[in-house]
Amino acid sequence: MENKRNFWHLIKEKKITRGKESVSKDILENVKEKVDRVNIVSYFYNTSIIFLDSIKYCIENGKSVLYITNEKQDRIEILKYLEKKNYIYLDDNGKEVRGKLNLADYNRSLYLEYKYDLVIYDELGYMPSQNGRSIELILLKLVSQFGTAISYSVESVFEKADTIYFPYNEKNIPLIEPRVISTKINMKNDLPLVAYDYLIWSVQSNKKTIIYVPDSVRVINVYRYIYEIRDKIITDIFYYINGKKDKSSIKKFLESQNGIIITNDYHESYDDELDNLNVMVFFADDYFFNYKKLIYITSKVERIRSNFKKEVIFLCKEETKDIEKAKSIMRNLNKKGWEDGFLKL
């Protein structure tokens, strides 16, 4: 039977782009038809409510569902639409009790033993830590013989499967595509002129700027040389090191009119408090920044609910394969959106 199902995918493979309602319908059809593997390709932080109809269908028809995400439990979007009696969050200490809907993070899912009729791996709500192969293996391990495994990622996880592209955002405008600035200057000790000019432009446009760097050492280094030229930039400059309890600098940054903050914290959420933001990634060619992390940082700006033009700049000595791939994925999502006709200038 497994060979027959794989053969069906070989002749049925399709690539489509849709808005929320249509994607939700397509997912439900795949679940009802017991299609074994489905890719949903989107950008980080996009909505997960596209799975609600399928989850509710499974609950109503006595089917088991497992939803895997590393997002903190209180930030899992779909739980806002479900009654608490309908789901169980499996933490590290609890036994695996099969509820109508089980939720678990990646590490907990490694130790699950039950097979589920619908398994969804959603990596789009948090800083990515697993590669495509790891996601594929855990999905195939936990899905039942005639169940459906769905990956929700920035790229296709399954090679032979339906791929649904979902670049939709509420404003129906193109997703932000990062711009790369290359420099030969040693960014540990100095600021390239083009980056300096960009910061002045951002400040003069009354926009806040977040500068992401790979580690705490470079947070301090970058802060020091930008602070030394603060009189020329004429703005408030702050820094925050990931893990520090004192977040007063973040508060001051948010209260400033056009401040700049340098940080290695990628988890802090600014979307509810900012309406005008640019983002820069210094040392974007560092091995720390793989393509998923670069897309994740780019997608953070998508959360700012503003029609003001926003930008994401990758500053590096040279473009790496990960930088090129991050740009390509965002460009391809926009291409799919244009082809489907729901993007507008």
Secondary structure, 3 states (H helix, E strand, C coil): CHHHHHHHHHHHCCEEECCHHHHHHHHHHHHHCCCCEEEEECCCCCCCHHHHHHHHHHHHCCCCEEEECCCCHHHCHHHHHCCHHHCEECCCCCCCCCCCEEEECHHHHCCCCCCEEEEEEECCCCCCCCCHHHHHHHHHHHEEEEEEEEEEECCCCCCCCEEEECCCCCCCCCCCCCEEEECCCCCCCCCCHHHHHHHHHHHHCCCEEEEECCCHHHHHHHHHHHHCCHHHHCCCEEEECCCCCCCHHHHHHHHCCCCEEEECCCCCCCCCCCCCEEEEEECCCCCCCCHHHHHHHHHHHHCCCCCCCCCEEEEECCCCHHHHHHHHHHHHHHHHHHHHCCCCC
